[in-house]
Structures are given as structure tokens and as C-alpha cells.
Amino acid sequence: MNSEIYLTKLSVNDDEALERAALAHSESVLGCEFTNGAKKDLIEYIEDMNNYYGSDVFAIDASGEELSFGLMTVYSNDDGEITIEDLFVREAARKRGIGRAAIKALASEYPDAHAVKLYSLKSAEGFYQRIGFDQISPADNKCLSLWRKELD
């Protein structure tokens, strides 16, 4: 990955960032390209995550790129541990180290955090293991697997 990855905390009032991130949200939710209501759908998602869950929504961006590479939703309860609730990298941008770089960028967004945890689908467990997460509990028929990593 040549471009430096950074996170843009999304706000419903930042039209430029919303325009860049709308495609990633559309693809993550619908599994398809941009739709007419994508920006509106993203705004509703940000409002829900901010207001009801107290979570931050970030676009995964790189300088010089017109569109965001993906989205990440993160919850922090001020205990030094943050939880990635959702991490999505657009299909066209996968296998380029973007997810790994986005997780690393969390340290600058949450400077007091010492660890990150997340729940994973079985299909993504290999990715999290490769980038240094430790499995805390395996998936079963009722629960996703739980992973944790110390931040640098």
C-alpha cells in the first residue's frame, strides 16, 4: 500500500466526507454499487450509531483518493479498550493492507486506548490472526468469535 491510510470521523454536516464514503456504505450494507439514496442512508447510519450507541463512524481514506476505501465503526467506553463494531473495506480495495492500516490508525484517534477488541465472523478470523489479534473465545452456533490486540 503506497498511500498513507487515515481515518476521517464522519459527521452528518460534512458533505465532502459523506460523498466520499457513501459508496463504501452502500457496498457494505447492500453489497452493490452506489444507489440514489446512499448518502441519506449513510447519514441515518451515522446518526443511529452516534446517538443510540455512542459509537464513532470513520471513513477509511487515503490522500489523493477520490473515494473512501471503507468504513469502520468504533465504540470507546473510556476504560482504555476500544471495540471495533464494524470494519468494511470495499471489494475493489481489498488485499492491499488497508484494513490493517485502518486498525493501526485507531491509535491516533483514541490516544488513551491500550487495546482493541472485536467480534468476528468465521470467514474473517484468518485475517485478524495474521495481523496480530489473539482469539479470546471461539465462535459457536450462537456467538461470533472474540479477538483482542494490544495497540502500539
Summary of the structure (lengths in Angstrom):
residues: 152
radius of gyration: 15.0
end to end distance: 19.8
largest distance: 43.1
contacts: 435
relative contact order: 0.15
helix: 37%
strand: 29%
